[in-house]
Amino acid sequence: MSAATGKNYVVEHMEPEMGAWSTLEYIAIASETAAAGRGSVFYLTSLQASLAADLPATLTEKLGESFVATTKDVETLSGVPKHRVCLLDPQAEKTLAPEDGDVFDWFVFGGILGDDPPRDRTAELRKYGYTGRNLQKLQMTTDTAVRVTRIVIEEKKKLDEIPYADYPTLQINKNESTEMPFRYVKDDKGTPIMPDGMMELIKLDADKSLEDMF
Ligand SMILES: C[S@@+](CC[C@H](N)C(=O)[O-])C[C@H]1O[C@@H](n2cnc3c(N)ncnc32)[C@H](O)[C@@H]1O
């Protein structure tokens, strides 16, 4: 099942639904995996049957050779040699490094929405017994964690060489701003990289919570 040449990024979906935030994050991972063009595959695993049968169209249109969505969990995907799997785990003792690309072909992430403070739901994935690696201390969104792992493993950059935006403040409108409690990668212009459509979604959510207050 794995691509012969590329690395495999597995996101175990752990939310009860496929919310708008998760959908945008998964589209970003699928698009970046395909665009990298290195024969990598993104597996979105552990989908409940009802979810798998009713994925948002914006996500299913990305399905193909480099994006597989399945009800199986990472343990039951065929062709996954356990000793070549790395769990990206904020609590792991060792930090991910470029040479881990020689040791691992499979990288597993929690398909978890970030929370503040972090509740360590990644703990649920430790049951598989994979070797863990952290991406340093700060909590990243799932798409950021995959992006950073890809940069370290495929571009062979050290974590400290990556430009980050930590806890960026986003301007919602003329009067309001919100601080995102995550670490992001910065693009060439110094802007935190977020999935397409995420900024609009954050603004909508902010407007909604304001309406709910009145
Ligand atoms: C939004 S984070 C979830 C963190 C969450 N608060 C928790 O309960 O574990 C989603 C996934 O990205 C990966 N991740 C995020 N930040 C990380 C870090 N600093 N080190 C290692 N993995 C990280 C982990 O695989 C995690 O399950």
The ligand as a Gaussian input file, in Angstrom:
#p B3LYP/6-31G(d) Opt

LIG

0 1
 C       -3.298000      20.002000      17.346000
 S       -2.125000      18.798000      17.753000
 C       -2.879000      18.054000      19.138000
 C       -2.263000      18.476000      20.361000
 C       -3.313000      18.256000      21.374000
 N       -3.533000      19.384000      22.185000
 C       -3.165000      16.988000      22.151000
 O       -4.114000      16.780000      22.862000
 O       -2.240000      16.179000      22.006000
 C       -2.397000      17.543000      16.531000
 C       -1.246000      16.593000      16.300000
 O       -0.135000      17.287000      15.748000
 C        1.085000      16.709000      16.219000
 N        1.800000      17.746000      16.970000
 C        1.415000      19.035000      17.194000
 N        2.357000      19.709000      17.884000
 C        3.374000      18.839000      18.108000
 C        4.636000      18.936000      18.768000
 N        5.051000      20.055000      19.335000
 N        5.414000      17.817000      18.802000
 C        5.016000      16.670000      18.219000
 N        3.830000      16.520000      17.588000
 C        3.019000      17.587000      17.522000
 C        0.709000      15.515000      17.092000
 O        0.732000      14.340000      16.312000
 C       -0.725000      15.875000      17.512000
 O       -1.490000      14.720000      17.814000

